[in-house]
């Protein structure tokens, strides 16, 4: 291995470590992808995870300045095809290799900026935020999975967006307590955290289930090497969503809902055997 390859591979390993530390569910899902997709998806996750950390974690710092610097450094890395920031270097390698559109990156970073500016969201801001924070991340991954096949990418864009939207909306329900109490945010338009009731929760759940249903057709049509990993993530979030649906509003406004790691592992194994048996 030459020096440049060692440098590149080390930066990918940094993004892999970030994924493993921050998300057991996505780590499990990535492991079931074809091996050629592992490092690219780790690189994408590392980038979006660190951008999200800037706006959610460093409350004693100038978060806008940090995000502006991260954004500038990201574009510089992409244009110059190198960065000494390992997360940005790994990400630019994937952006340039798979021709990930800069408008997807811009939409994502704009959603991070929205977290600095807005505490409540109207319909327009909500849909813009969902697109930028979740749907475009799915589209970045889809660029990798389709490996340059533009026709395949275009045919799968809509369900990929629906899947990303479903995941993010489930996250909003799961984290409704911490988002409100720690950050003062309420993402769902017109929703008052202090009067969150059964009818409001049900309307949100109906919208999420519609996204899940529309996403499933796209999962079935994914390239073979990507299908099982995405299906694992889908099943995990569907189980998490089912658990949230079974609980009263006052429960999810008082605690964060989780799926135990043992249950995540059983989902992984069941999906693996389904795949081997040729099930959809």
C-alpha positions in Angstrom: 0.0 0.0 0.0 1.4 3.4 -1.0 1.4 6.4 1.2 -1.6 8.0 -0.4 -3.7 4.9 -0.1 -2.7 4.6 3.5 -3.9 8.1 4.1 -7.2 7.6 2.3 -7.9 4.3 4.0 -7.1 5.8 7.4 -9.7 8.6 6.9 -12.3 6.0 5.9 -11.5 4.1 9.1 -12.2 7.4 11.1 -15.7 7.6 9.5 -16.3 4.0 10.2 -15.4 4.5 13.9 -17.8 7.5 14.1 -20.6 5.4 12.7 -19.9 2.6 15.1 -19.8 4.9 18.1 -22.9 6.9 17.2 -25.3 4.4 15.7 -25.5 0.6 16.3 -28.5 0.3 14.0 -26.8 1.9 11.0 -23.6 0.0 11.7 -25.6 -3.2 11.6 -27.3 -2.2 8.4 -24.0 -1.2 6.7 -22.5 -4.6 7.6 -25.2 -6.3 5.5 -24.4 -4.2 2.4 -22.1 -5.6 -0.2 -18.6 -5.0 1.0 -17.8 -2.5 -1.8 -20.4 -0.1 -0.3 -19.2 -0.2 3.3 -16.5 2.6 3.2 -18.6 4.9 1.0 -21.6 4.8 3.3 -19.4 5.2 6.4 -17.9 8.3 4.7 -21.4 9.8 4.1 -22.5 9.0 7.7 -19.4 10.5 9.2 -19.9 13.7 7.3 -23.6 14.1 8.2 -23.0 13.0 11.8 -20.4 15.6 12.5 -22.4 18.4 10.9 -25.3 17.4 13.1 -23.1 17.4 16.2 -22.1 21.0 15.5 -25.7 22.2 15.9 -26.8 19.8 18.6 -23.9 19.5 21.0 -21.5 22.5 21.2 -23.8 24.9 23.1 -20.9 26.8 24.7 -19.4 27.6 21.3 -20.3 29.8 18.3 -22.2 27.1 16.4 -22.9 29.3 13.4 -19.2 30.0 13.0 -18.3 26.4 13.4 -20.9 25.3 10.9 -19.8 28.0 8.4 -16.2 26.8 8.7 -17.2 23.1 8.3 -19.2 24.1 5.2 -16.4 26.1 3.7 -13.9 23.3 4.5 -16.2 20.7 2.9 -16.5 22.5 -0.4 -12.8 23.2 -0.5 -12.1 19.5 0.1 -14.4 18.5 -2.7 -12.9 21.1 -5.2 -9.3 20.4 -4.3 -9.9 16.6 -3.8 -8.0 16.6 -0.5 -8.5 17.6 3.2 -6.4 17.1 6.3 -9.7 16.7 8.2 -10.2 12.9 7.9 -14.0 13.1 7.9 -14.0 15.6 5.0 -11.3 13.8 3.1 -13.2 10.5 3.1 -16.4 12.3 2.2 -14.8 14.2 -0.8 -13.4 10.9 -2.1 -17.0 9.5 -2.3 -18.5 12.8 -3.6 -16.0 12.9 -6.4 -16.0 9.2 -7.2 -19.8 8.8 -7.4 -20.6 12.3 -8.7 -22.8 13.2 -5.8 -24.5 16.5 -6.7 -23.4 19.6 -4.8 -27.1 20.7 -4.5 -27.7 17.6 -2.3 -24.8 18.7 0.0 -26.1 22.3 0.0 -29.6 21.2 0.9 -28.2 19.1 3.8 -26.1 21.9 5.2 -29.0 24.4 4.8 -31.1 22.1 7.1 -28.3 22.2 9.6 -28.4 26.0 9.5 -32.1 25.9 10.0 -31.5 24.2 13.4 -29.6 27.3 14.4 -32.3 29.7 13.3 -35.7 28.0 13.9 -37.3 26.6 17.0 -40.8 26.0 15.5 -41.5 24.9 11.9 -44.3 25.9 9.6 -45.3 23.5 6.7 -42.8 25.0 4.3 -39.8 24.9 6.7 -40.8 21.4 7.8 -40.7 20.0 4.3 -37.5 21.9 3.5 -35.9 20.5 6.7 -37.0 16.9 6.0 -35.7 17.1 2.5 -32.3 18.5 3.5 -31.7 16.6 6.7 -32.9 13.1 5.6 -34.1 12.7 2.0 -30.9 14.0 0.4 -28.8 11.7 2.6 -30.8 8.8 1.2 -30.1 10.2 -2.3 -26.4 10.4 -1.6 -26.4 6.7 -0.6 -28.5 5.9 -3.7 -25.8 7.5 -5.8 -23.4 5.0 -4.4 -25.7 2.0 -4.8 -26.5 2.8 -8.4 -22.8 3.2 -9.3 -23.3 5.6 -12.1 -26.5 4.1 -13.6 -28.5 7.3 -14.1 -31.7 5.6 -15.2 -31.8 3.3 -12.1 -31.0 6.3 -9.9 -33.9 8.4 -11.3 -36.4 5.5 -11.0 -35.5 5.1 -7.3 -35.2 8.7 -6.2 -38.8 9.1 -5.0 -38.9 6.0 -2.8 -35.5 6.8 -1.4 -36.8 10.2 -0.4 -39.9 8.6 1.2 -37.7 6.3 3.2 -35.5 9.1 4.4 -38.5 11.1 5.4 -40.0 8.2 7.3 -36.8 7.7 9.3 -36.5 11.4 10.2 -40.2 11.7 11.2 -39.8 8.7 13.5 -36.7 10.3 14.9 -38.8 13.4 15.6 -41.3 11.4 17.5 -38.7 9.4 19.4 -36.8 12.5 20.4 -39.7 14.9 20.9 -38.9 15.3 24.6 -35.2 16.0 24.2 -35.7 18.3 21.2 -38.1 20.4 23.1 -36.5 20.4 26.6 -32.8 20.6 25.5 -33.0 22.6 22.3 -36.4 24.3 22.4 -37.4 22.7 19.0 -40.7 21.4 17.8 -40.4 20.1 14.3 -44.0 19.1 13.6 -45.9 22.1 12.2 -48.7 23.5 14.4 -47.9 21.0 17.3 -47.7 22.3 20.9 -45.5 20.1 22.9 -47.4 20.9 26.1 -50.7 19.8 24.6 -49.5 16.9 22.5 -52.5 14.5 22.4 -53.7 11.3 20.9 -55.4 12.8 17.8 -52.3 14.9 17.0 -50.0 11.8 17.4 -52.3 9.7 15.2 -52.2 12.2 12.3 -48.4 12.3 12.4 -48.3 8.5 12.5 -50.6 8.2 9.5 -48.3 10.4 7.5 -45.2 8.4 8.5 -46.9 5.1 7.6 -47.7 6.4 4.2 -44.0 7.2 3.7 -43.0 3.7 4.8 -45.4 2.1 2.4 -44.2 4.1 -0.6 -40.6 3.4 0.3 -41.0 -0.4 0.4 -41.4 -0.7 -3.4 -38.1 1.1 -3.9 -36.3 -1.2 -1.5 -37.4 -4.2 -3.4 -36.0 -2.7 -6.6 -32.6 -1.7 -5.2 -29.4 -3.2 -6.6 -28.7 -6.6 -5.0 -25.7 -5.5 -3.0 -27.7 -2.7 -1.3 -31.1 -4.3 -0.8 -30.5 -6.2 2.5 -28.7 -3.4 4.3 -31.5 -0.9 3.5 -34.1 -3.5 4.4 -32.5 -3.9 7.9 -32.7 -0.2 8.5 -36.3 -0.2 7.2 -37.3 -3.0 9.6 -35.5 -1.4 12.5 -37.3 1.9 12.0 -40.6 0.2 11.4 -40.3 -1.7 14.7 -39.3 1.4 16.5 -42.3 3.2 14.9 -44.7 0.3 15.9 -43.5 0.6 19.5 -44.1 4.4 19.4 -47.6 3.9 18.0 -48.5 1.5 20.8 -47.6 4.1 23.5 -49.8 6.9 24.7 -48.7 10.5 23.9 -47.6 11.2 27.5 -45.1 8.4 27.4 -43.2 9.7 24.4 -43.2 13.2 25.8 -41.6 11.9 28.9 -39.0 9.4 27.7 -36.9 8.4 24.7 -38.1 5.2 23.1 -35.5 2.6 22.1 -35.1 -0.8 20.5 -32.8 -3.1 22.5 -29.6 -4.2 20.8 -30.7 -7.8 21.1 -33.8 -7.0 19.1 -31.7 -5.1 16.5 -29.6 -8.3 16.1 -32.7 -10.5 15.6 -33.9 -8.1 12.9 -30.5 -8.4 11.2 -30.5 -12.2 11.3 -34.1 -12.6 10.1 -33.5 -10.2 7.2 -30.3 -12.1 6.3 -32.0 -15.4 6.1 -34.9 -13.9 4.2 -32.4 -12.6 1.7 -30.7 -16.0 1.4 -34.1 -17.7 0.8 -35.0 -15.2 -2.0 -37.8 -13.4 -0.1 -38.5 -9.7 -0.8 
